[in-house]
Amino acid sequence: MSQMAEEYLKILCESGKIVFIVFGAMIFADYLNHITAGRLLKLLKGNRLLGYFVSVILGILPGCAGSFLAVSLYAHGMLSLGAITANMIATSGDESFVMLAQRPDVFLKLNIILFLVAFVTAPIVDMVFRKHSHLCCETPHSSFRLPSDHAPECFPFSPPTRIRLFHPARLIIAVVALLVILLLIFHLGIEETEDYILLGVAIFVFLVCFFTSDTYFSHHILKHIAAQHIWKIALWTIGVLYAIGFLLPDVEQFIKGSPALVMLFAALIGIVPISGPHLAVFFLFKNGALPFSVLLASSIVQDGHGMLPMFASSVKDSLIIKAINLIVGLIVGYAALLLNC
């Protein structure tokens, strides 16, 4: 096999590992969101400080579900403008799953900083926009419902006797998870932290295939996670890794000569309310081409798909939030750059 082919295969395998870990992490995050959302409504009534805390925690949770829930709470008048702004500062969308899979240490460090920045920003926003009114009490995201509103049969886990074990998708996912487990244990070996994470995710996904209700498996795992998220992450991950793999020397030369300009460019990309393009910032950082300050600024400004329900319900509020996030992201990012972070 030629060196070029080996390089292509290596990148493809790396992409597969990332996507599989992200898939398992998304299922786990969706499960947590599903069983806890209903309780938040009772806790948040009339408690602004708790609203800040909950909103930031929902943002830090990997994926967009936490932000969708926060927007719904904001629409119901249970979160302030400062709280929803803090949520968007804290969230990094689906990119969080990739960071968690590849660099758990960076994920932890980044989210501690995002938590502090978001929590400090929230009351300042509410002081500046103290006369800002809430939205009407309608759920802004038509495809999103509070998990507590789901029927009992949609509860994530069910006894095996109530599950159609021979569903084709269940079998395919279970076989893939089993192959990953066997390859890690008997062929590839478990040497690095990422290998332990991959093994844990594979075991979790394998069990999910046999202990999730049919309704939950169909609507949450297949129609939501697989159909709406994972294939996009797979395409972006493969594309970004191949691009960085073959263009890194030229990119590094440009970045080292213009870190301040790259900071601005990364922050402006963060305005786009989608997941995918921001992966380039993380992988460039992972390869040593970007300083942490640029990743930090990008993470503050970008919010994956989290802002989409806000745009659907109030363009004005969305623009205010994105403008605040851009300003905060650039201030914190350039400050970190000056400190050589």
Phi, psi and omega in degrees: 000134182290163180296323180296317180295321178297321180294317178298316181294321180297315180294321179295318178295318178298319178297318180298318178297316181297312183297320180294317178297317179299319180301312179295319180295324178295320178297316181296316179296320179296322179296314179299316179298323184294320187268350184248342189299319184299329182285337182294326183301320182287329184281331191273347185299115174073013181238091185293318181298317176296326177299319177299312184297310181298318181298319179292318178298318178298326178289321182291329178304130182302144179096184185256351184299321180297322179287323176300317179294318180298319178297319178297318178295322177296317180296331179272007177077017184260350174232145179275172177298322178297322181292315181290328175295318178298322178301316182288331174292318185285331186278146174237014177065210182291343178298334180300323179297319180293317178298318179297322181287322187267316183222080180303327180295317178292321177302314181294312180299314182298316185286333173296316179293316179299321178301312182295315180297315181294318183292327177285324183290324187306305181294329178296317178298318181292329176290318181289320183250044186294339179265004182288129183271159178283166175284173175290163186273058174238139179296120188283341185250105189302331183267004183243129175235148175301133182306330181293344180277348183290156177291155181305327182290352179267002177299136189310308188252139181223159175298146181304333182293342183258011187245139174277093187291340185262022172297128184307317181294321177301313183295319180297312181295319180297318179296317178298315179298318179296319177298319178298316180299312182294320179297317181293318185283317189255347184234301186281327183084162180242106186238321185252168179302321180298327179294320178294319178298315180298318179295315179299317179295318180298318178295317180298314181296320178300316179292324179302323182295340183247354184229020176252145179294156181299318181295314180295316181299316183290309188279322185268312185280313184278303187285333181260295186293311183286312187282331186253337188240304196295324181291327178291318178297320180299313181296315180295318181297312179298314181298314181293317181296319177294318181297314180293321181300325184255348181244000187305315181303316180292320180294317181299320180297318179292317184295316182295336179271343184217059182297324180293321179291321178296323177302312180297317180297316180296322179292320180294322176299326181297342179294329183295122185277058177220162174260142177137294183300331183288346176299330180299321180297315181295314183292327175293321175296315182300326180273005177082009182274338181238145174284162181299328182301323180290318177299320180296313179298317179298319182292326179291317185282316186277152183217023180057227178271003187301329183276348184302315178295331177292317178297326181292334185251329180205103179295320181301309180298322180296317180294322177299312181297314181295323178295316178298315181297321178296315180297313180297317181299317180290319179298310182291320181296312180292327175296317178294324178295320178294332178272008179062038177269000000 
